[in-house]
Amino acid sequence: MPPEPETAAENFARTGRDAVTYARQVARTAKARYERRRGENADLAKQFGKGRLAGADTAPTPSVVRNAAKRFRAGTGLPVPTLPPAADLVPPRPEPAPRRPRVSDDDEDFSQSRIMMRGD
């Protein structure tokens, strides 16, 4: 015996349930993608803070790839920005100034005496 045809009300209810199920699945996927990207960005921020993403550690994009990208953008009518050289985009980190070693523990700090003296 063939199955009974679905009524319009049943079809409408089933379609609504399917839509809700699909929307929940899309929301779960989007949330998982967001959490993964958020974690990746946090890792990158930590690496940048530690100086691992700046300076000589990063290699600029090869000129062949940059030129191909420029040709593609120009061919499709997209703007082609003029960028400074790669060395100017990521400047090297300055070296910290070396501190003068103390001669001995008996060194006195006379900075307070200079403040206390008035030059009239």
DSSP file with accessible surface (Angstrom, degrees, kcal/mol):
  #  RESIDUE AA STRUCTURE BP1 BP2  ACC     N-H-->O    O-->H-N    N-H-->O    O-->H-N    TCO  KAPPA ALPHA  PHI   PSI    X-CA   Y-CA   Z-CA
    1    1 A M              0   0  222      0, 0.0     3,-0.1     0, 0.0     0, 0.0   0.000 360.0 360.0 360.0 129.0    0.0    0.0    0.0
    2    2 A P        -     0   0  110      0, 0.0     0, 0.0     0, 0.0     0, 0.0  -0.325 360.0 -97.2 -69.6 150.2    1.5    3.4   -1.0
    3    3 A P        -     0   0  124      0, 0.0     3,-0.1     0, 0.0     0, 0.0  -0.305  44.6 -99.1 -67.4 150.6    2.1    5.9    1.8
    4    4 A E        -     0   0  175      1,-0.1     2,-0.1    -3,-0.1     3,-0.1  -0.455  42.6-104.8 -68.5 141.6   -0.5    8.6    2.3
    5    5 A P        -     0   0  117      0, 0.0     2,-0.2     0, 0.0    -1,-0.1  -0.384  39.3-107.2 -66.5 146.9    0.3   11.9    0.7
    6    6 A E        -     0   0   90      1,-0.1     2,-0.1    -3,-0.1     0, 0.0  -0.532  31.1-124.7 -76.5 138.7    1.4   14.6    3.1
    7    7 A T     >  -     0   0   74     -2,-0.2     4,-2.7     1,-0.1     5,-0.2  -0.326  24.4-108.9 -77.1 165.8   -1.1   17.3    3.9
    8    8 A A  H  > S+     0   0   85      1,-0.2     4,-2.7     2,-0.2     5,-0.2   0.896 119.6  51.6 -62.7 -39.3   -0.2   21.0    3.4
    9    9 A A  H  > S+     0   0   75      2,-0.2     4,-2.4     1,-0.2    -1,-0.2   0.918 111.8  46.0 -66.0 -42.3   -0.1   21.5    7.2
   10   10 A E  H  > S+     0   0  107      2,-0.2     4,-2.7     1,-0.2     5,-0.2   0.910 113.0  50.1 -66.0 -41.0    2.2   18.6    7.7
   11   11 A N  H  X S+     0   0   67     -4,-2.7     4,-2.5     2,-0.2    -2,-0.2   0.917 111.4  48.9 -62.2 -43.3    4.4   19.6    4.9
   12   12 A F  H  X S+     0   0  167     -4,-2.7     4,-2.2    -5,-0.2    -2,-0.2   0.926 112.6  47.6 -63.3 -43.5    4.6   23.2    6.3
   13   13 A A  H  X S+     0   0   43     -4,-2.4     4,-2.4     2,-0.2    -2,-0.2   0.922 112.8  48.6 -65.4 -42.7    5.4   21.9    9.8
   14   14 A R  H  X S+     0   0   90     -4,-2.7     4,-2.7     2,-0.2     5,-0.2   0.930 110.7  50.8 -64.6 -41.6    8.1   19.5    8.4
   15   15 A T  H  X S+     0   0   72     -4,-2.5     4,-2.3     1,-0.2    -1,-0.2   0.916 110.0  50.6 -62.9 -39.8    9.7   22.3    6.4
   16   16 A G  H  X S+     0   0   36     -4,-2.2     4,-2.3     2,-0.2    -1,-0.2   0.920 110.8  48.2 -63.2 -43.4    9.8   24.5    9.5
   17   17 A R  H  X S+     0   0  146     -4,-2.4     4,-2.6     1,-0.2    -2,-0.2   0.922 111.6  50.1 -63.9 -41.9   11.5   21.8   11.5
   18   18 A D  H  X S+     0   0   85     -4,-2.7     4,-2.6     1,-0.2    -1,-0.2   0.903 110.2  50.6 -63.3 -39.5   14.0   21.3    8.8
   19   19 A A  H  X S+     0   0   57     -4,-2.3     4,-2.7    -5,-0.2    -2,-0.2   0.918 111.1  47.8 -65.8 -41.5   14.7   25.0    8.6
   20   20 A V  H  X S+     0   0   70     -4,-2.3     4,-2.5     2,-0.2     5,-0.2   0.928 112.1  49.7 -65.8 -42.4   15.3   25.2   12.3
   21   21 A T  H  X S+     0   0   85     -4,-2.6     4,-2.1     1,-0.2    -2,-0.2   0.933 112.8  47.0 -60.9 -44.4   17.6   22.2   12.2
   22   22 A Y  H  X S+     0   0  155     -4,-2.6     4,-2.6     1,-0.2     5,-0.2   0.922 111.1  51.4 -64.7 -42.6   19.6   23.7    9.4
   23   23 A A  H  X S+     0   0   57     -4,-2.7     4,-2.5     1,-0.2    -1,-0.2   0.906 110.1  49.4 -62.8 -40.2   19.8   27.1   11.1
   24   24 A R  H  X S+     0   0  161     -4,-2.5     4,-2.4     2,-0.2    -1,-0.2   0.903 110.7  50.2 -64.9 -40.4   21.1   25.5   14.3
   25   25 A Q  H  X S+     0   0  101     -4,-2.1     4,-2.4    -5,-0.2    -2,-0.2   0.929 111.6  47.9 -64.3 -43.4   23.7   23.5   12.3
   26   26 A V  H  X S+     0   0   66     -4,-2.6     4,-2.7     1,-0.2     5,-0.2   0.917 111.3  50.9 -63.9 -41.5   24.9   26.6   10.5
   27   27 A A  H  X S+     0   0   60     -4,-2.5     4,-2.5    -5,-0.2    -1,-0.2   0.913 110.1  49.4 -63.5 -41.8   25.1   28.5   13.8
   28   28 A R  H  X S+     0   0  159     -4,-2.4     4,-2.5     2,-0.2    -2,-0.2   0.925 112.3  48.2 -62.2 -43.9   27.1   25.7   15.4
   29   29 A T  H  X S+     0   0   68     -4,-2.4     4,-2.4     1,-0.2    -2,-0.2   0.929 112.7  47.8 -62.8 -44.4   29.5   25.7   12.4
   30   30 A A  H  X S+     0   0   49     -4,-2.7     4,-2.6     2,-0.2    -2,-0.2   0.904 112.0  49.8 -64.2 -40.5   29.9   29.5   12.6
   31   31 A K  H  X S+     0   0  143     -4,-2.5     4,-2.6    -5,-0.2    -1,-0.2   0.920 110.9  49.0 -66.0 -41.4   30.5   29.4   16.3
   32   32 A A  H  X S+     0   0   60     -4,-2.5     4,-2.3     2,-0.2    -2,-0.2   0.922 112.5  48.2 -64.1 -41.2   33.2   26.7   16.0
   33   33 A R  H  X S+     0   0  126     -4,-2.4     4,-2.6     2,-0.2     5,-0.2   0.921 111.5  50.8 -64.8 -41.2   34.9   28.6   13.2
   34   34 A Y  H  X S+     0   0  133     -4,-2.6     4,-2.6     1,-0.2    -2,-0.2   0.930 110.8  47.9 -62.0 -45.4   34.8   31.8   15.3
   35   35 A E  H  X S+     0   0   90     -4,-2.6     4,-2.2     2,-0.2    -1,-0.2   0.901 111.9  49.8 -64.3 -40.5   36.3   30.1   18.3
   36   36 A R  H  X S+     0   0  126     -4,-2.3     4,-2.4     2,-0.2    -2,-0.2   0.951 113.4  45.6 -63.8 -46.1   39.1   28.5   16.1
   37   37 A R  H  X S+     0   0  121     -4,-2.6     4,-2.7     1,-0.2    -2,-0.2   0.884 110.7  54.1 -64.6 -37.6   39.9   31.9   14.5
   38   38 A R  H  X S+     0   0  147     -4,-2.6     4,-2.2    -5,-0.2    -1,-0.2   0.919 109.6  47.4 -63.4 -42.4   39.8   33.6   17.9
   39   39 A G  H  X S+     0   0   34     -4,-2.2     4,-2.2     2,-0.2    -2,-0.2   0.918 112.2  49.6 -64.1 -42.8   42.3   31.1   19.3
   40   40 A E  H  X S+     0   0   85     -4,-2.4     4,-2.4     1,-0.2    -2,-0.2   0.916 111.3  49.3 -62.4 -42.6   44.6   31.5   16.2
   41   41 A N  H  X S+     0   0  101     -4,-2.7     4,-2.5     2,-0.2    -1,-0.2   0.884 108.9  52.4 -65.2 -37.6   44.5   35.3   16.6
   42   42 A A  H  X S+     0   0   47     -4,-2.2     4,-2.2     2,-0.2    -1,-0.2   0.920 109.8  49.3 -64.4 -40.7   45.3   35.1   20.3
   43   43 A D  H  X S+     0   0   89     -4,-2.2     4,-2.4     1,-0.2    -2,-0.2   0.918 111.5  48.8 -63.1 -43.4   48.3   32.9   19.5
   44   44 A L  H  X S+     0   0   84     -4,-2.4     4,-2.6     1,-0.2    -1,-0.2   0.898 109.6  52.3 -63.6 -39.1   49.5   35.4   16.8
   45   45 A A  H  X S+     0   0   64     -4,-2.5     4,-2.4     2,-0.2    -1,-0.2   0.910 109.8  49.2 -64.2 -39.4   49.0   38.3   19.2
   46   46 A K  H  X S+     0   0  130     -4,-2.2     4,-1.6     2,-0.2    -2,-0.2   0.927 111.9  48.2 -64.8 -43.5   51.2   36.5   21.8
   47   47 A Q  H  <>S+     0   0   73     -4,-2.4     5,-2.6     2,-0.2     6,-0.5   0.905 111.8  49.8 -64.0 -39.9   53.9   35.8   19.2
   48   48 A F  H ><5S+     0   0  130     -4,-2.6     3,-1.5     1,-0.2    -1,-0.2   0.920 108.4  53.2 -65.1 -41.0   53.8   39.4   18.0
   49   49 A G  H 3<5S+     0   0   57     -4,-2.4    -1,-0.2     1,-0.3    -2,-0.2   0.831 108.6  49.9 -63.2 -30.4   54.1   40.6   21.6
   50   50 A K  T 3<5S-     0   0  127     -4,-1.6    -1,-0.3    -5,-0.2    -2,-0.2   0.440 118.0-114.0 -87.3  -0.7   57.2   38.4   22.1
   51   51 A G  T < 5S+     0   0   12     -3,-1.5     3,-0.4    -4,-0.3    -3,-0.2   0.654  80.2 125.3  80.9  15.8   58.7   39.8   18.9
   52   52 A R  S   <S+     0   0  143     -5,-2.6    -4,-0.2     1,-0.2    -5,-0.1   0.632  73.2  47.5 -83.2 -12.6   58.6   36.6   16.9
   53   53 A L  S    S+     0   0   60     -6,-0.5     2,-0.3    -5,-0.1    -1,-0.2   0.418 105.2  67.0-105.4   0.0   56.6   38.1   14.0
   54   54 A A  S >  S+     0   0   18     -3,-0.4     3,-0.8    -6,-0.1     2,-0.2  -0.744  82.9  18.5-118.3 166.4   58.7   41.2   13.5
   55   55 A G  G >  S-     0   0   17     36,-0.3     3,-1.1    -2,-0.3    35,-0.0  -0.460 117.3 -16.3  82.1-148.6   62.2   42.0   12.3
   56   56 A A  G 3  S+     0   0  101      1,-0.2    -1,-0.2    -2,-0.2    -3,-0.0   0.605 118.5  78.8 -74.2 -11.0   64.5   39.8   10.4
   57   57 A D  G <  S+     0   0  123     -3,-0.8     2,-0.4     2,-0.0    -1,-0.2   0.773  83.3  72.2 -69.6 -25.4   62.5   36.6   11.1
   58   58 A T  S <  S-     0   0   57     -3,-1.1    32,-0.1    32,-0.1    -5,-0.0  -0.773  72.1-150.0 -96.5 133.2   59.8   37.5    8.5
   59   59 A A        -     0   0   90     -2,-0.4    -2,-0.0     1,-0.0    -3,-0.0  -0.828  22.0-117.5 -98.8 136.4   60.7   37.1    4.8
   60   60 A P        -     0   0   81      0, 0.0     3,-0.1     0, 0.0    -1,-0.0  -0.310  40.5 -87.7 -67.9 158.9   59.0   39.4    2.4
   61   61 A T        -     0   0   76      1,-0.1    25,-0.1     2,-0.1     5,-0.1  -0.433  55.7 -97.2 -64.0 136.7   56.7   38.0   -0.3
   62   62 A P     >  -     0   0   85      0, 0.0     4,-2.2     0, 0.0     3,-0.4  -0.217  27.2-122.2 -57.1 147.3   58.8   37.1   -3.4
   63   63 A S  H  > S+     0   0   63      1,-0.2     4,-2.8     2,-0.2     5,-0.2   0.826 110.2  61.3 -64.2 -29.3   58.7   39.7   -6.1
   64   64 A V  H  > S+     0   0  108      2,-0.2     4,-2.1     1,-0.2    -1,-0.2   0.938 108.0  43.4 -61.4 -44.3   57.3   37.2   -8.6
   65   65 A V  H  > S+     0   0   83     -3,-0.4     4,-2.3     2,-0.2    -2,-0.2   0.917 113.9  50.6 -69.4 -41.5   54.2   36.7   -6.5
   66   66 A R  H  X S+     0   0  103     -4,-2.2     4,-2.3     1,-0.2    -2,-0.2   0.927 111.3  48.2 -62.2 -43.4   53.8   40.4   -5.8
   67   67 A N  H  X S+     0   0   71     -4,-2.8     4,-2.5     2,-0.2    -1,-0.2   0.895 110.3  51.7 -65.7 -38.3   54.0   41.2   -9.5
   68   68 A A  H  X S+     0   0   40     -4,-2.1     4,-2.4    -5,-0.2    -1,-0.2   0.909 110.0  49.7 -64.0 -39.1   51.5   38.5  -10.3
   69   69 A A  H  X S+     0   0   34     -4,-2.3     4,-2.7     2,-0.2     5,-0.2   0.909 109.9  50.7 -66.2 -41.1   49.1   40.0   -7.8
   70   70 A K  H  X S+     0   0   97     -4,-2.3     4,-2.6     2,-0.2     5,-0.2   0.929 111.1  48.4 -61.6 -44.4   49.6   43.5   -9.2
   71   71 A R  H  X S+     0   0  166     -4,-2.5     4,-2.6     2,-0.2    -2,-0.2   0.917 111.7  50.0 -63.1 -40.4   48.8   42.2  -12.7
   72   72 A F  H  X S+     0   0  134     -4,-2.4     4,-1.8     2,-0.2     6,-0.2   0.943 112.8  45.7 -63.1 -47.6   45.7   40.4  -11.5
   73   73 A R  H  <>S+     0   0   75     -4,-2.7     5,-2.5     1,-0.2     4,-0.5   0.909 115.0  47.2 -63.9 -40.8   44.4   43.4   -9.7
   74   74 A A  H ><5S+     0   0   67     -4,-2.6     3,-0.8    -5,-0.2    -1,-0.2   0.906 111.7  51.7 -66.6 -38.9   45.1   45.7  -12.6
   75   75 A G  H 3<5S+     0   0   69     -4,-2.6    -1,-0.2     1,-0.2    -2,-0.2   0.813 113.2  43.5 -67.4 -31.1   43.5   43.2  -15.0
   76   76 A T  T 3<5S-     0   0   76     -4,-1.8    -1,-0.2    -5,-0.2    -2,-0.2   0.413 117.2-109.8 -95.9   2.2   40.3   43.0  -13.0
   77   77 A G  T < 5 +     0   0   66     -3,-0.8    -3,-0.2    -4,-0.5    -4,-0.1   0.659  69.4 143.0  82.3  14.9   40.0   46.7  -12.4
   78   78 A L      < -     0   0   88     -5,-2.5    -1,-0.3    -6,-0.2    -2,-0.1  -0.580  60.1 -94.1 -85.2 152.0   40.9   46.6   -8.7
   79   79 A P        -     0   0  109      0, 0.0    -1,-0.1     0, 0.0    -5,-0.1  -0.403  30.4-150.0 -66.8 141.7   43.0   49.3   -7.1
   80   80 A V        -     0   0   57     -2,-0.1     2,-0.1    -7,-0.1   -10,-0.0  -0.904  16.3-149.7-112.6  98.1   46.7   48.6   -7.0
   81   81 A P        -     0   0   71      0, 0.0     2,-0.7     0, 0.0   -11,-0.0  -0.402  12.9-125.3 -69.9 146.7   48.1   50.4   -3.9
   82   82 A T        -     0   0  141     -2,-0.1    -2,-0.0     0, 0.0     0, 0.0  -0.838  34.7-167.9 -90.7 116.1   51.7   51.6   -4.0
   83   83 A L        -     0   0  119     -2,-0.7     3,-0.1     1,-0.1     6,-0.0  -0.772  21.2-112.1-106.8 151.0   53.3   50.1   -0.9
   84   84 A P        -     0   0   64      0, 0.0     5,-0.1     0, 0.0    -1,-0.1  -0.260  54.7 -73.0 -69.2 166.8   56.7   51.0    0.6
   85   85 A P    >>  -     0   0   84      0, 0.0     4,-1.2     0, 0.0     3,-1.0  -0.176  46.2-108.9 -58.9 157.1   59.5   48.4    0.5
   86   86 A A  H 3> S+     0   0   37      1,-0.3     4,-1.6     2,-0.2     3,-0.3   0.846 117.7  60.2 -59.0 -35.1   59.1   45.4    2.8
   87   87 A A  H 34 S+     0   0   74      1,-0.2    -1,-0.3     2,-0.2   -32,-0.1   0.848 105.3  49.1 -64.9 -30.1   62.0   46.6    5.0
   88   88 A D  H <4 S+     0   0  111     -3,-1.0    -1,-0.2     1,-0.2    -2,-0.2   0.765 105.6  57.6 -79.0 -25.1   60.0   49.8    5.7
   89   89 A L  H  < S+     0   0   99     -4,-1.2    -2,-0.2    -3,-0.3    -1,-0.2   0.865 117.8  29.6 -73.2 -36.2   56.8   47.9    6.6
   90   90 A V  S  < S-     0   0   57     -4,-1.6    -1,-0.3   -32,-0.1   -32,-0.1  -0.795  84.3-162.0-124.7  87.8   58.4   45.8    9.3
   91   91 A P        -     0   0   85      0, 0.0   -36,-0.3     0, 0.0    -3,-0.1  -0.363  28.6-100.7 -69.5 150.5   61.2   47.9   10.9
   92   92 A P        -     0   0  105      0, 0.0   -37,-0.0     0, 0.0    -5,-0.0  -0.365  41.2-102.7 -68.3 151.5   63.8   46.0   12.9
   93   93 A R        -     0   0  146    -42,-0.1     2,-0.1     1,-0.1    -3,-0.0  -0.538  39.7-112.4 -74.3 136.1   63.5   46.2   16.7
   94   94 A P        -     0   0  121      0, 0.0    -1,-0.1     0, 0.0     3,-0.0  -0.397  29.2-112.4 -69.7 146.5   65.9   48.6   18.3
   95   95 A E        -     0   0  172     -2,-0.1     2,-0.1     1,-0.1     0, 0.0  -0.577  35.1-110.9 -74.6 137.0   68.6   47.2   20.5
   96   96 A P        -     0   0  111      0, 0.0    -1,-0.1     0, 0.0     3,-0.1  -0.438  37.7-103.0 -68.8 143.4   68.1   48.1   24.2
   97   97 A A        -     0   0   85      1,-0.1     2,-0.1    -2,-0.1     0, 0.0  -0.462  39.3-112.0 -66.6 134.6   70.7   50.5   25.5
   98   98 A P        -     0   0  127      0, 0.0     2,-0.3     0, 0.0    -1,-0.1  -0.431  29.9-126.9 -68.9 141.6   73.4   48.7   27.6
   99   99 A R        -     0   0  230     -2,-0.1     0, 0.0     1,-0.1     0, 0.0  -0.703  21.1-113.6 -89.7 141.2   73.3   49.5   31.2
  100  100 A R        -     0   0  231     -2,-0.3     2,-0.1     1,-0.1    -1,-0.1  -0.548  34.3-122.5 -71.0 129.1   76.4   50.7   32.9
  101  101 A P        -     0   0  113      0, 0.0     2,-0.2     0, 0.0    -1,-0.1  -0.456  26.4-109.2 -72.8 147.5   77.6   48.2   35.5
  102  102 A R        -     0   0  163      1,-0.1     3,-0.1    -2,-0.1     0, 0.0  -0.550  16.5-141.2 -74.5 140.8   77.9   49.4   39.0
  103  103 A V  S    S-     0   0  131      1,-0.2     2,-0.3    -2,-0.2    -1,-0.1   0.929  74.9 -26.2 -69.5 -45.9   81.5   49.6   40.2
  104  104 A S    >   -     0   0   48     -3,-0.0     3,-1.3     1,-0.0    -1,-0.2  -0.965  63.0 -98.7-156.8 173.6   80.7   48.3   43.7
  105  105 A D  T 3  S+     0   0  150     -2,-0.3    -2,-0.0     1,-0.2    -1,-0.0   0.641 114.6  69.2 -73.2 -12.8   77.9   48.1   46.2
  106  106 A D  T 3   +     0   0  136      2,-0.1    -1,-0.2     0, 0.0     2,-0.1   0.450  67.6 125.7 -86.1  -0.6   79.3   51.1   48.0
  107  107 A D    <   -     0   0   66     -3,-1.3     2,-0.3     1,-0.1    -5,-0.0  -0.386  52.7-144.6 -58.9 133.1   78.4   53.5   45.1
  108  108 A E        -     0   0  142     -2,-0.1     2,-0.7     2,-0.0    -2,-0.1  -0.767   6.3-130.5-102.0 149.3   76.4   56.3   46.5
  109  109 A D        +     0   0  121     -2,-0.3     3,-0.4     1,-0.1     4,-0.2  -0.864  23.2 179.0 -99.0 113.6   73.6   58.0   44.7
  110  110 A F     >  +     0   0  118     -2,-0.7     4,-1.6     1,-0.2     5,-0.2   0.220  51.8 106.6 -98.1  14.5   74.1   61.8   44.8
  111  111 A S  H  > S+     0   0   34      1,-0.2     4,-1.6     2,-0.2    -1,-0.2   0.889  78.1  53.7 -62.5 -35.0   71.0   62.6   42.8
  112  112 A Q  H  > S+     0   0  120     -3,-0.4     4,-2.2     1,-0.2    -1,-0.2   0.892 104.3  54.7 -67.7 -35.5   69.2   63.8   46.0
  113  113 A S  H  > S+     0   0   53      1,-0.2     4,-1.4     2,-0.2    -1,-0.2   0.880 106.4  52.3 -67.7 -32.2   72.0   66.2   46.8
  114  114 A R  H  < S+     0   0  171     -4,-1.6    -1,-0.2     1,-0.2    -2,-0.2   0.873 110.6  47.9 -68.9 -34.5   71.7   67.8   43.4
  115  115 A I  H  < S+     0   0  120     -4,-1.6    -2,-0.2     1,-0.2    -1,-0.2   0.895 109.8  52.6 -71.4 -37.8   68.0   68.3   43.9
  116  116 A M  H  < S+     0   0  143     -4,-2.2     2,-0.3    -5,-0.1    -1,-0.2   0.775  91.6  87.0 -72.1 -26.4   68.5   69.8   47.3
  117  117 A M     <  -     0   0  148     -4,-1.4     2,-0.5    -5,-0.2     0, 0.0  -0.581  67.5-150.9 -78.1 134.9   71.0   72.4   46.2
  118  118 A R        -     0   0  203     -2,-0.3     2,-1.0     2,-0.0    -2,-0.1  -0.877   6.5-145.1-105.6 136.2   69.6   75.7   44.9
  119  119 A G              0   0   84     -2,-0.5    -2,-0.0     0, 0.0     0, 0.0  -0.817 360.0 360.0 -99.8  94.1   71.4   77.7   42.4
  120  120 A D              0   0  180     -2,-1.0    -2,-0.0     0, 0.0     0, 0.0  -0.483 360.0 360.0 -83.5 360.0   70.6   81.4   43.4
